[in-house]
Amino acid sequence: MPASYRAVVVGCGRIGSSLSQEAREPGIHSHAQAYREHPRTELAGLSDTDEGRLAKAVRDWGVPGDPDAVALCQRIRPDVVSVCTPDTTHAEIAREIIASAPPRLLFIEKPIAGGVTEAESVADAARRADVAIAVDHTRRYVPAFRTIADELRHGIHGRPLLVRGLYGKGLRHNGVHAVDLLRFWLGEPTRVRGRRAAWGPDDDPTFDVALEFGEVRAYLDAFDERVATVFEMELLTERGRIGFYDGGDRWEFAEVGTSARYAGYRTYVPTDRGRRDPLFQRPLALALRHAVDDLVRWLDGEGALACDASEAIAALHIIERVRAG
């Protein structure tokens, strides 16, 4: 029987644990749930410095807990550790675990750190300790987004021409998802511009962003998260139009065709792919399951990680260029 890998979750907030209890729809909603329900992983321990939050997570999942993440990892010696703490604490916690109780693999929530310098220090420490790093840029693990990436690489949709996106809750916290997805789909940007435009948490305002990928222009518009949660994107190509909404749980597709209204005009004609293809039916519901699948494949020695530290640091470089003006 294949080996079962032991996992510890550090940070028992929403993505670490509690979203699984709060969710109103089926799916895998937290790191703790993903490890508990995966056939090849064992949720072995939990850590959080908030005693009340930790106590609730321990009750919910029935595994040991300790407010001291390093001490917990020293006792359990897990194969993989998820770091699900606030963004600005990722680097410090990752370095402490690497130094004192290194697992084979660290799975860090995005962004990998508060900035590029911190992120590179984590990556350097991990290399010296022979610890691999994966980062939860969610859409890199989801088959729907990976399929579009493959189709773009193979030219199925023709040349990409224009991208329009909308996001909120901070350039570094949520905008990094959009930036990383654009890199995944289109490669490295050749030009980066931005301006502060909307509210963001703590020291993380939300920026309007303009990126160029050669001849492809991409625009990410900032939206105030306090009004509503919005994360969506439309990609227009010479053969079609691809759009996702609700973070990626709803998709729409169109193909270039003859206008039904005016002779001699061409337009984007909607298709039923978004409704017909199971790949695009609530694909985010199992995003963390797909991520753990990827971690297990790597632990088994089968291929590279879908999103390693280098990919996450590249996205942070772009974020810092935008913030610097």
Residue, then its C-alpha position, 0 to 999 in steps of 0.5 A: m500500500p502506498a505511503s501515507y504522508r503526515a501533515v501539520v497545519v500552522g494557522c487555524g484561521r479560515i483557509g487553514s481550518s474554519l472555512s470547512q465549517e463555514a462553507r455552504e456548499p460541498g467541497i474541500h475548503s481548508h488545508a486541514q480538510a484537504y489533508r484529512e480527506h486525501p487518501r494519501t495524507e494524514l492530518a497529524g497536528l495543528s498550531d495557532t498562537d490564538e488559544g481559542r482558535l486552536a482549541k476549536a480546530v483541535r475539537d473539529w479535527g480531533v488531532p493534537g494541537d500546540p501554539d508552538a509550531v516548531a515544538l509541534c513539528q519537532r514532536i510529529r516530524p511531518d512530511v509536509v507543513s502548511v503555513c496558513t498564518p497572516d501574510t506578513t508572518h509567512a517568512e518568519i514562521a517558515r524560516e523557524i520551521i526550516a531551521s528547527a524541524p525541517p519537513r520534506l515540503l513546506f506548503i505556504e499560502k500566498p503570498i510566499a512572504g511580505g516582499v521579495t527579499e523575505a521570500e528569497s531568504v526563505a527560499d535560500a534557507a529551504r535550499r540549504a536544508d533540502v526542504a522543498i517549497a510549494v505555494d498556494h497560487t490556487r489556480r495553478y493546481v486546478p485542471a480548468f485553469r491548467t487546461i486553458a494554459d495548455e490550450l493557449r500554449h498550443g495555439i488552439h485559441g489563436r493569438p491572445l490579444l487582450v485581458r481584462g480583470l477585476y479584483g479586490k482586497g489588496l495587491r499583495h494579498n489577492g492581486v498576486h493571484a491575478v498576476d500569477l495567473l497571467r504569468f501562467w497563461l501568458g509568460e513574463p510581462t515586458r512592461v508593468r504599470g500601476r496606481r493605487a486605486a482602492w481600499g486594501p487591508d493593512d499596508d496592502p492597498t489595491f492597485d489598478v494594474a496594466l501589464e504588457f506581454g509583448e503585444v498582449r495588453a492586460y488590465l486589472d482593475a481594483f475594486d473595494e472588497r468591503v462592497a463585495t468580493v470580486f475576482e474575475m477575468e476575460l481573455l480575448t483572442e483572435r479566435g475566441r473569448i474566455g471568461f471566468y467569474d466568481g473567482g473561477d467557479r463560473w465560466e463563459f466561452a465564445e468563438v469568433g463568428t459571423s454577426a447574426r445582426y449585421a452582414g459583413y461583421r464578425t463578433y464573439v458568439p457564445t458557446d455552451r462549453g462553460r455549461r457542457d464541460p464538467l471541467f468548468q463546473r465549480p472547479l474551485a470546489l476541489a482546488l485544495r484537493h488538487a493542490v494536495d494531489d500535486l504535493v503527494r506526486w512530488l513526495d512520491g518522486e513523480g515530477a516537479l511542483a506546480c508552483d514552487a518558490s521561484e514562481a511565487i517570487a517572480a509574481l512578488h517581483i511584479i507586485e513590487r514593481v507595481r507598488a513602486g510606481 
